[in-house]
Amino acid sequence: MDTQQNTALTRALAEVPGPLPTSGVIHIVIPHTDRFTVVGNHLAQHPGLSCTAIGIAVRIQSLPQGTEVSIKALAAHCHEGEKRIAAALRELEALGYLQRLRERLPNGRVITRTVFCNQPTALLHPRQTSGPQRPAVTTTPQAPAPPQAQTPAPAPAVRPERPMPPATSDQSEQTDPPAPETPAPVPLPPPSPFATPPAPLFVPLVPPPTAPKPPPRPLPRPTELTPELDRAATALLSDLPRHAPQFTLSEDDLRRLVPGVAAWLERAARPDAIRHALTDDPPHPLKHPAKLLKYRLTELLPPPPPGLHDLAALARPHIRVTPFQTCDDCDRAFRSPTPGHCRDCREHRTHRAHHADQTSHQAHRTEDVRSAA
């Protein structure tokens, strides 16, 4: 069976005006007649927006007025999750395409109004009104007269009478010829008391809620990259594909990661422990193995090993222990730095010595009495 040919595509390519480009995309432009949305290139090709944010903006712009565009409502119709949609809405809010305003209702309830602008930069500049719209701002009933009469004769006769009410009729007749030269929009704002200036809803005055990310930490380096450390780190990185084939590195990536591995080796990390920390549980699929190794070498860096003085045990305070002694009288053990008698024997010996002194003193007095008689 022959291969089917897409004749419609062939016919459409043949109708493309001009020569087809040799490379790049070829546009087949078919005009839309219904169900289409006009999107500016400032949004479709914005360099500061992600593709998700651009797609969410196009979807919101294509929805009719009053459609709910909350995170949950968008997640119910999109393949992206709520986190990616929330991040895309924050990008649009930071650039002024989206504004979420809080409004309090008469019953006290607070609601959030979502406003989307297809050209936020246009709101930063004053918008110029067209010629037919100028008379519509005035409150006189003759405002629609200039659009109906397109001849230049009646227009100068009507316009000078409106911006200069205090002037007399003679002065107005004298100013009829130079009236087209004077700018009409200048005196219009003062006599319009009912005109309210538009609020700058889309001016990004508040920074986005997401804080800027800190710069990445540099790759650790050893105190001194000795030849031994360089050789060991190079061998360890070159041996990673044998244990984990997805960690195949180029020569440039290997040379950039050598100082980080050398810093680990300098801190007394074992090669098998380094290999396990770098290659354990990688993401699937692993697109950038060098970036993953750099992140793990930086974030999982072990602390430096302690020195000998840090590991030495604290000096215990010297406690003097009084030795045991044996009492000479009762043979009872007691603590004393020198041998001798226990406390009870010392007290008993003291009492006996005192009693012996009293007895000898009385004997001496008795002998003195006898000798006197």
C-alpha positions as CSV (number, residue, x, y, z in Angstrom):
1,M,0.0,0.0,0.0
2,D,1.3,3.4,-0.9
3,T,2.1,6.0,1.7
4,Q,-0.7,8.5,2.2
5,Q,0.2,12.1,1.3
6,N,-1.3,15.1,3.1
7,T,-2.6,17.0,0.1
8,A,-4.1,19.8,2.2
9,L,-0.7,20.6,3.7
10,T,0.9,20.5,0.3
11,R,-1.7,22.8,-1.1
12,A,-1.4,25.2,1.8
13,L,2.4,25.3,1.4
14,A,2.0,26.1,-2.2
15,E,-0.2,29.1,-1.4
16,V,2.4,30.6,1.0
17,P,3.5,33.9,-0.7
18,G,7.1,34.3,-1.5
19,P,9.9,31.7,-1.4
20,L,9.9,29.3,1.6
21,P,12.7,29.7,4.1
22,T,15.4,27.1,4.0
23,S,15.3,26.7,7.8
24,G,13.1,27.7,10.7
25,V,9.4,27.7,11.1
26,I,7.0,28.1,8.1
27,H,3.8,30.0,8.9
28,I,0.5,29.0,7.3
29,V,-1.8,31.9,8.2
30,I,-5.5,31.2,7.9
31,P,-7.7,34.2,9.0
32,H,-10.0,33.5,11.9
33,T,-13.7,34.3,11.5
34,D,-15.0,33.5,15.0
35,R,-13.7,32.4,18.5
36,F,-10.3,34.1,18.4
37,T,-8.3,36.4,20.7
38,V,-5.9,39.1,19.8
39,V,-2.6,38.8,21.8
40,G,0.2,41.3,21.5
41,N,3.8,40.3,20.9
42,H,4.8,42.1,24.1
43,L,3.1,39.3,25.9
44,A,3.7,36.4,23.6
45,Q,7.4,37.2,23.3
46,H,8.0,38.7,26.8
47,P,11.6,37.8,27.8
48,G,10.8,38.1,31.6
49,L,7.8,35.6,31.6
50,S,7.9,31.9,31.5
51,C,6.0,29.9,29.0
52,T,3.6,28.8,31.7
53,A,2.9,32.4,32.6
54,I,2.4,33.4,28.9
55,G,0.0,30.5,28.5
56,I,-2.0,31.4,31.6
57,A,-2.2,35.0,30.5
58,V,-3.5,34.0,27.0
59,R,-6.1,31.7,28.6
60,I,-7.3,34.5,31.0
61,Q,-7.4,37.0,28.1
62,S,-9.6,34.6,26.1
63,L,-12.2,34.1,28.8
64,P,-15.3,36.3,28.9
65,Q,-16.0,38.9,31.6
66,G,-17.0,37.5,35.0
67,T,-15.3,34.1,34.5
68,E,-13.6,32.9,37.7
69,V,-9.8,32.8,37.3
70,S,-8.7,31.6,40.7
71,I,-5.9,29.2,41.2
72,K,-8.3,26.3,41.7
73,A,-10.5,27.2,38.8
74,L,-7.5,27.4,36.4
75,A,-6.0,24.2,37.8
76,A,-9.3,22.4,37.0
77,H,-9.0,23.2,33.3
78,C,-5.2,23.0,32.9
79,H,-2.6,20.3,33.1
80,E,-0.4,22.4,35.4
81,G,-0.7,22.0,39.1
82,E,-1.7,24.7,41.6
83,K,1.9,25.6,42.5
84,R,2.9,26.3,38.9
85,I,-0.2,28.3,38.2
86,A,0.3,30.3,41.4
87,A,3.9,31.1,40.4
88,A,2.7,32.1,36.9
89,L,0.1,34.5,38.4
90,R,2.8,36.0,40.5
91,E,4.9,36.7,37.4
92,L,2.0,38.3,35.7
93,E,1.2,40.4,38.8
94,A,4.8,41.6,39.1
95,L,4.7,42.9,35.5
96,G,1.3,44.6,35.8
97,Y,-0.7,42.2,33.6
98,L,-2.7,41.0,36.6
99,Q,-4.0,42.8,39.7
100,R,-5.8,41.2,42.6
101,L,-7.6,43.9,44.7
102,R,-9.4,43.3,48.0
103,E,-12.8,45.0,48.3
104,R,-15.1,45.1,51.3
105,L,-18.8,44.7,50.5
106,P,-21.6,46.6,52.4
107,N,-22.3,43.5,54.5
108,G,-18.6,43.4,55.8
109,R,-17.4,40.6,53.6
110,V,-14.0,41.0,52.0
111,I,-13.7,39.7,48.4
112,T,-10.9,39.6,45.9
113,R,-11.3,41.3,42.5
114,T,-9.1,40.0,39.7
115,V,-8.3,42.5,36.9
116,F,-6.4,41.6,33.8
117,C,-4.9,44.2,31.4
118,N,-3.7,43.2,28.0
119,Q,-1.4,46.3,27.7
120,P,-0.2,47.3,31.2
121,T,2.5,49.7,29.8
122,A,-0.2,51.8,28.1
123,L,-1.7,52.7,31.4
124,L,1.5,54.4,32.5
125,H,1.1,57.0,29.8
126,P,-1.9,59.4,29.5
127,R,-4.3,58.1,26.8
128,Q,-5.3,60.7,24.2
129,T,-8.9,60.9,23.3
130,S,-10.0,61.1,19.7
131,G,-11.6,64.1,18.0
132,P,-15.2,62.9,18.0
133,Q,-15.0,62.0,21.7
134,R,-14.0,65.5,23.0
135,P,-17.5,67.1,22.8
136,A,-19.0,64.1,24.6
137,V,-17.1,65.2,27.8
138,T,-19.0,68.5,28.1
139,T,-22.4,68.6,29.7
140,T,-24.1,70.9,27.0
141,P,-26.8,69.3,24.9
142,Q,-25.0,70.4,21.7
143,A,-22.2,67.8,22.3
144,P,-23.2,65.4,19.4
145,A,-23.4,68.3,16.9
146,P,-19.7,68.3,15.8
147,P,-19.7,64.6,14.8
148,Q,-22.7,65.0,12.7
149,A,-21.4,68.1,10.9
150,Q,-18.0,67.2,9.4
151,T,-17.6,70.5,7.6
152,P,-14.9,72.8,9.2
153,A,-17.2,75.8,9.3
154,P,-19.6,75.0,12.2
155,A,-16.9,73.4,14.3
156,P,-15.0,76.7,15.1
157,A,-18.3,78.4,15.9
158,V,-19.3,75.9,18.6
159,R,-16.0,75.1,20.3
160,P,-14.9,78.6,21.4
161,E,-18.2,79.2,23.2
162,R,-17.6,76.1,25.6
163,P,-14.1,76.6,27.0
164,M,-14.6,80.4,27.6
165,P,-18.0,80.9,29.3
166,P,-17.1,84.3,31.0
167,A,-16.2,85.9,27.7
168,T,-18.6,88.3,26.0
169,S,-20.1,87.7,22.6
170,D,-17.8,90.3,21.0
171,Q,-14.8,88.6,22.3
172,S,-16.1,85.2,21.1
173,E,-16.7,86.6,17.6
174,Q,-13.1,88.0,17.5
175,T,-11.6,84.7,18.5
176,D,-13.4,82.6,15.9
177,P,-10.5,82.6,13.4
178,P,-7.7,81.5,15.8
179,A,-9.9,79.0,17.6
180,P,-8.6,75.9,15.6
181,E,-5.0,76.9,16.6
182,T,-5.7,76.8,20.4
183,P,-5.5,73.3,22.0
184,A,-9.1,72.3,22.9
185,P,-8.2,69.5,25.5
186,V,-6.3,71.9,27.8
187,P,-9.4,73.9,29.2
188,L,-11.7,70.8,29.2
189,P,-10.5,69.2,32.5
190,P,-11.5,72.1,34.8
191,P,-15.1,72.5,33.8
192,S,-15.8,68.7,34.0
193,P,-16.6,68.2,37.7
194,F,-18.0,64.7,37.1
195,A,-14.9,63.3,35.5
196,T,-12.9,61.1,37.9
197,P,-9.3,60.3,37.0
198,P,-8.6,56.5,36.5
199,A,-6.9,54.8,39.3
200,P,-3.5,53.4,38.5
201,L,-4.5,49.8,39.0
202,F,-1.8,48.2,36.9
203,V,1.3,50.1,38.1
204,P,3.5,47.5,39.8
205,L,4.3,49.5,42.9
206,V,4.5,46.6,45.2
207,P,7.3,44.0,44.7
208,P,6.3,40.4,44.0
209,P,5.6,38.3,47.1
210,T,8.4,35.9,46.3
211,A,11.7,37.1,47.8
212,P,14.7,37.1,45.5
213,K,16.8,33.9,45.8
214,P,20.2,34.3,47.4
215,P,23.2,33.7,45.2
216,P,24.4,30.1,45.1
217,R,27.2,29.2,47.5
218,P,30.6,28.7,45.9
219,L,32.2,25.2,45.6
220,P,34.3,24.3,48.6
221,R,38.0,24.3,48.2
222,P,40.7,22.7,50.4
223,T,43.2,24.7,52.3
224,E,45.9,23.6,49.9
225,L,45.3,21.5,46.8
226,T,48.3,19.2,47.0
227,P,49.1,16.8,44.2
228,E,48.0,13.9,46.4
229,L,44.6,15.4,47.0
230,D,44.2,16.4,43.3
231,R,45.1,12.8,42.2
232,A,42.7,11.2,44.7
233,A,39.8,13.5,43.9
234,T,40.3,13.0,40.1
235,A,40.4,9.2,40.6
236,L,37.2,9.3,42.7
237,L,35.3,11.4,40.1
238,S,36.5,9.3,37.2
239,D,35.4,6.1,39.0
240,L,31.8,7.3,39.5
241,P,30.4,6.0,36.2
242,R,31.5,2.5,37.2
243,H,29.1,2.6,40.2
244,A,26.4,5.0,38.7
245,P,26.5,5.2,34.9
246,Q,24.3,8.3,34.8
247,F,27.1,10.3,36.5
248,T,29.4,10.4,33.4
249,L,31.2,13.7,33.4
250,S,33.1,15.7,30.8
251,E,36.7,16.6,31.3
252,D,35.9,20.2,32.0
253,D,33.2,19.3,34.6
254,L,35.6,16.9,36.2
255,R,38.3,19.6,36.6
256,R,35.8,22.0,38.1
257,L,34.6,19.5,40.7
258,V,38.0,18.3,41.8
259,P,38.5,21.1,44.4
260,G,35.2,20.2,46.0
261,V,36.1,16.5,46.4
262,A,39.5,17.5,47.6
263,A,37.9,19.6,50.4
264,W,35.9,16.5,51.4
265,L,39.1,14.3,51.4
266,E,40.9,17.0,53.4
267,R,38.2,16.7,56.1
268,A,39.0,13.0,56.5
269,A,35.9,11.8,54.6
270,R,36.3,8.2,53.3
271,P,36.1,7.7,49.5
272,D,33.1,5.2,49.8
273,A,31.3,7.7,52.0
274,I,31.9,10.5,49.4
275,R,30.7,8.2,46.6
276,H,27.6,7.3,48.5
277,A,26.7,10.9,49.3
278,L,27.1,12.0,45.7
279,T,25.4,9.3,43.9
280,D,22.7,8.1,46.3
281,D,19.0,8.6,45.2
282,P,19.5,10.8,42.1
283,P,16.5,12.4,40.3
284,H,15.0,10.6,37.3
285,P,15.8,11.5,34.6
286,L,19.1,13.1,35.5
287,K,19.8,15.8,33.0
288,H,22.7,17.7,34.5
289,P,24.9,15.4,36.6
290,A,27.6,18.0,37.1
291,K,25.2,20.5,38.6
292,L,23.8,17.8,41.0
293,L,27.3,16.9,42.1
294,K,28.2,20.6,42.7
295,Y,25.1,21.1,44.7
296,R,25.8,18.0,46.9
297,L,29.4,18.8,47.3
298,T,28.5,22.3,48.6
299,E,25.4,21.5,50.7
300,L,26.5,18.2,52.2
301,L,30.1,19.3,53.1
302,P,31.0,17.5,56.4
303,P,32.5,19.6,59.3
304,P,36.3,19.6,59.7
305,P,37.6,16.8,62.0
306,P,38.4,17.8,65.6
307,G,42.0,18.1,66.7
308,L,43.8,16.0,69.3
309,H,43.3,18.7,72.0
310,D,39.6,18.7,71.2
311,L,39.3,14.9,71.7
312,A,41.4,14.9,74.9
313,A,39.4,14.2,78.0
314,L,39.0,17.0,80.5
315,A,41.5,16.7,83.4
316,R,39.6,15.4,86.4
317,P,40.1,17.3,89.6
318,H,42.5,15.6,92.1
319,I,40.7,14.1,95.0
320,R,42.8,13.2,98.0
321,V,41.6,10.0,99.7
322,T,42.4,9.5,103.4
323,P,43.7,6.0,104.0
324,F,42.4,3.5,106.5
325,Q,44.3,3.0,109.8
326,T,43.9,0.4,112.5
327,C,43.3,1.5,116.1
328,D,46.1,0.4,118.4
329,D,43.7,-0.3,121.3
330,C,40.5,-1.7,119.8
331,D,41.8,-2.8,116.4
332,R,39.0,-1.0,114.7
333,A,39.5,0.6,111.2
334,F,39.3,4.3,110.8
335,R,40.4,6.9,108.3
336,S,43.4,9.0,109.3
337,P,46.5,10.3,107.5
338,T,48.7,8.9,110.4
339,P,48.4,5.7,112.5
340,G,47.1,6.0,116.1
341,H,43.8,5.6,117.9
342,C,40.2,5.9,116.7
343,R,38.0,8.6,118.0
344,D,36.3,6.6,120.7
345,C,39.6,5.4,122.0
346,R,41.0,8.9,122.0
347,E,38.1,10.2,124.0
348,H,38.3,7.2,126.4
349,R,42.0,7.7,126.9
350,T,41.4,11.5,127.5
351,H,38.8,10.7,130.1
352,R,41.0,8.2,131.8
353,A,43.9,10.6,131.9
354,H,41.7,13.4,133.4
355,H,40.4,11.0,136.0
356,A,44.0,9.9,136.9
357,D,45.0,13.5,137.3
358,Q,42.1,14.2,139.7
359,T,43.0,11.0,141.8
360,S,46.7,12.0,142.1
361,H,45.7,15.5,143.1
362,Q,43.5,14.2,145.9
363,A,46.2,11.8,147.1
364,H,48.6,14.7,147.3
365,R,46.2,16.7,149.4
366,T,45.6,13.8,151.7
367,E,49.3,13.4,152.3
368,D,49.7,17.1,153.0
369,V,46.9,17.0,155.6
370,R,48.5,14.0,157.3
371,S,51.9,15.7,157.4
372,A,50.4,18.8,158.9
373,A,48.6,16.9,161.7
